[in-house]
Amino acid sequence: MSRSLLHSKPGLRFCSAFKMQGLSMIEILVTMVITVIVLLGLVGTQTYSFRMQSVASYQTAAALLASDLADRMRANSAAAKDFTNKPYAPATMPTTEVSCTACAADQQAKNDLVRWNAELGRSLPEGSGTVSFDTVNSVYNIKVSWTQPGTEGQTTGQNREFNFSLIP
């Protein structure tokens, strides 16, 4: 077909490649809607990332606290039983250390617990811990618990815990 035939038909005259210029309003609106959807997705992903970073931060603190208490128990193995069967929470523990220059094993264990419990209160919201001894498997079980702060719209947080086993 020649060019003159295309222009001679009324319906084809406006579809010619030589006459199409610019963007229509519909194309611009579709592009804007797609851009907004993508941006909302990115904002949601970023918000989720910040929330998970907070969770990971508290889990890391709990792991470090459990490992710290395990190290204290290894260093003072003579009094390791003094660490067990007591719930640890900042509100229930004494805050002063036993005064001694050359502490006995049980006095050192009490001092370690006072220091560890103070760190537990500073590092985790509503932090608490327990140490138990499994006589069947001869294993110390250290459990660190805390309340993960609630996100916007939640009035209370979620209870979380970290468990650590120590083989003497």
GIKA-V580298 format. One record per residue. N is the residue number from 1. RES is the residue in one small letter. SS is DSSP state (h for helix, s for strand, l for the rest). Layout:
n->(N:N)
res->(RES:RES)
ss->(SS:SS)
//
This chain:
n->(1:2:3:4:5:6:7:8:9:10:11:12:13:14:15:16:17:18:19:20:21:22:23:24:25:26:27:28:29:30:31:32:33:34:35:36:37:38:39:40:41:42:43:44:45:46:47:48:49:50:51:52:53:54:55:56:57:58:59:60:61:62:63:64:65:66:67:68:69:70:71:72:73:74:75:76:77:78:79:80:81:82:83:84:85:86:87:88:89:90:91:92:93:94:95:96:97:98:99:100:101:102:103:104:105:106:107:108:109:110:111:112:113:114:115:116:117:118:119:120:121:122:123:124:125:126:127:128:129:130:131:132:133:134:135:136:137:138:139:140:141:142:143:144:145:146:147:148:149:150:151:152:153:154:155:156:157:158:159:160:161:162:163:164:165:166:167:168)
res->(m:s:r:s:l:l:h:s:k:p:g:l:r:f:c:s:a:f:k:m:q:g:l:s:m:i:e:i:l:v:t:m:v:i:t:v:i:v:l:l:g:l:v:g:t:q:t:y:s:f:r:m:q:s:v:a:s:y:q:t:a:a:a:l:l:a:s:d:l:a:d:r:m:r:a:n:s:a:a:a:k:d:f:t:n:k:p:y:a:p:a:t:m:p:t:t:e:v:s:c:t:a:c:a:a:d:q:q:a:k:n:d:l:v:r:w:n:a:e:l:g:r:s:l:p:e:g:s:g:t:v:s:f:d:t:v:n:s:v:y:n:i:k:v:s:w:t:q:p:g:t:e:g:q:t:t:g:q:n:r:e:f:n:f:s:l:i:p)
ss->(l:l:h:h:h:h:h:h:l:l:l:l:h:h:h:l:l:l:l:l:l:l:l:l:h:h:h:h:h:h:h:h:h:h:h:h:h:h:h:h:h:h:h:h:h:h:h:h:h:h:h:h:h:h:h:h:h:h:h:h:h:h:h:h:h:h:h:h:h:h:h:h:h:h:h:l:h:h:h:h:h:h:h:l:l:s:s:s:s:l:l:l:l:l:l:l:l:l:l:l:l:l:l:l:h:h:h:h:h:h:h:h:h:h:h:h:h:h:h:h:h:h:h:l:l:l:l:s:s:s:s:s:s:s:l:l:l:l:s:s:s:s:s:s:s:s:s:s:l:l:l:l:l:l:l:l:l:s:s:s:s:s:s:s:s:s:s:l)
//
